[in-house]
């Protein structure tokens, strides 16, 4: 079984994904880490040295390659992955288990403020402008996230509760 977690950065895809994989006895793969390992650079380094266009093109090629292997795992995708190059359609062709972890702009802002410098898309945004940036960005990405067959509102829930809800909806 392939379970793909999508959602905005900071929505908990990696944290929930690791717990879900452990609970289901499946391997876990953080797609951003997979890309970093393949390219030998961190995501911020890739953005700085080669730009977002190169990153998105490479991300798409690596996703196609990974999905062609028919993996049995829990996959946490980068926040933008489903929004470019037909990646959401590609995911949905390979699994019905695409889960959108949904959070409000306020909750995302609170989560992202602490690690902002490590996230290339928001590293340059001031604290005052961050909520507006996230809101606009989330609005642009929402149509892609909304294609996920499963949506979980994670706000106010612990990891165990989110994992239990996902498991109930997979059946």
SULWO-V453225 format. One record per residue. N is the residue number from 0. RES is the residue in one letter. OMEGA is omega in radians with two decimals (999 if undefined). Layout:
# SULWO-V453225
N|RES|OMEGA ; N|RES|OMEGA
This chain:
# SULWO-V453225
0|X|3.04 ; 1|X|3.06 ; 2|X|-3.13 ; 3|X|3.12 ; 4|X|3.11 ; 5|X|3.11 ; 6|X|-3.11 ; 7|X|3.09 ; 8|X|-3.14 ; 9|X|-3.10 ; 10|X|3.08 ; 11|X|-3.08 ; 12|X|-3.12 ; 13|X|-3.13 ; 14|X|3.12 ; 15|X|-3.12 ; 16|X|3.12 ; 17|X|-3.13 ; 18|X|3.13 ; 19|X|3.13 ; 20|X|3.13 ; 21|X|-3.12 ; 22|X|-3.11 ; 23|X|-3.11 ; 24|X|3.13 ; 25|X|3.01 ; 26|X|3.08 ; 27|X|3.07 ; 28|X|3.00 ; 29|X|-3.01 ; 30|X|3.09 ; 31|X|3.10 ; 32|X|3.09 ; 33|X|3.12 ; 34|X|3.14 ; 35|X|3.14 ; 36|X|-3.13 ; 37|X|-3.09 ; 38|X|3.13 ; 39|X|3.11 ; 40|X|3.05 ; 41|X|3.12 ; 42|X|3.09 ; 43|X|3.11 ; 44|X|3.13 ; 45|X|3.12 ; 46|X|-3.08 ; 47|X|-3.04 ; 48|X|-2.99 ; 49|X|3.08 ; 50|X|-3.09 ; 51|X|-3.13 ; 52|X|3.08 ; 53|X|-3.12 ; 54|X|-3.09 ; 55|X|3.10 ; 56|X|3.14 ; 57|X|3.11 ; 58|X|-3.13 ; 59|X|-3.14 ; 60|X|-3.14 ; 61|X|3.08 ; 62|X|3.09 ; 63|X|-3.13 ; 64|X|-3.13 ; 65|X|-3.10 ; 66|X|3.11 ; 67|X|3.13 ; 68|X|-3.13 ; 69|X|-3.03 ; 70|X|3.02 ; 71|X|-3.06 ; 72|X|2.98 ; 73|X|-3.04 ; 74|X|3.05 ; 75|X|-3.09 ; 76|X|3.04 ; 77|X|-3.09 ; 78|X|-3.12 ; 79|X|-3.03 ; 80|X|-3.09 ; 81|X|-2.98 ; 82|X|-3.05 ; 83|X|2.93 ; 84|X|3.13 ; 85|X|-3.08 ; 86|X|3.13 ; 87|X|3.08 ; 88|X|3.11 ; 89|X|3.10 ; 90|X|-3.07 ; 91|X|3.05 ; 92|X|-3.06 ; 93|X|3.14 ; 94|X|3.01 ; 95|X|-3.04 ; 96|X|3.04 ; 97|X|-3.03 ; 98|X|3.09 ; 99|X|3.06 ; 100|X|-2.98 ; 101|X|3.09 ; 102|X|3.09 ; 103|X|3.10 ; 104|X|3.14 ; 105|X|3.13 ; 106|X|3.11 ; 107|X|3.13 ; 108|X|3.14 ; 109|X|-3.13 ; 110|X|-3.03 ; 111|X|-3.11 ; 112|X|-3.05 ; 113|X|-3.10 ; 114|X|-3.02 ; 115|X|-3.07 ; 116|X|-3.11 ; 117|X|-3.10 ; 118|X|-2.98 ; 119|X|-3.10 ; 120|X|-3.09 ; 121|X|-3.08 ; 122|X|-3.07 ; 123|X|-3.07 ; 124|X|3.11 ; 125|X|3.14 ; 126|X|-3.13 ; 127|X|-3.09 ; 128|X|-3.04 ; 129|X|-3.14 ; 130|X|3.14 ; 131|X|3.12 ; 132|X|-3.13 ; 133|X|3.14 ; 134|X|3.13 ; 135|X|-3.12 ; 136|X|3.14 ; 137|X|3.09 ; 138|X|3.14 ; 139|X|-3.07 ; 140|X|-3.06 ; 141|X|3.13 ; 142|X|3.11 ; 143|X|3.13 ; 144|X|-3.08 ; 145|X|3.10 ; 146|X|3.12 ; 147|X|-3.14 ; 148|X|-3.12 ; 149|X|3.05 ; 150|X|3.11 ; 151|X|3.03 ; 152|X|-3.00 ; 153|X|-3.09 ; 154|X|3.10 ; 155|X|3.13 ; 156|X|3.02 ; 157|X|-3.11 ; 158|X|-3.11 ; 159|X|3.13 ; 160|X|3.12 ; 161|X|3.11 ; 162|X|3.14 ; 163|X|3.14 ; 164|X|3.11 ; 165|X|-3.13 ; 166|X|3.13 ; 167|X|-3.10 ; 168|X|3.13 ; 169|X|-3.06 ; 170|X|999
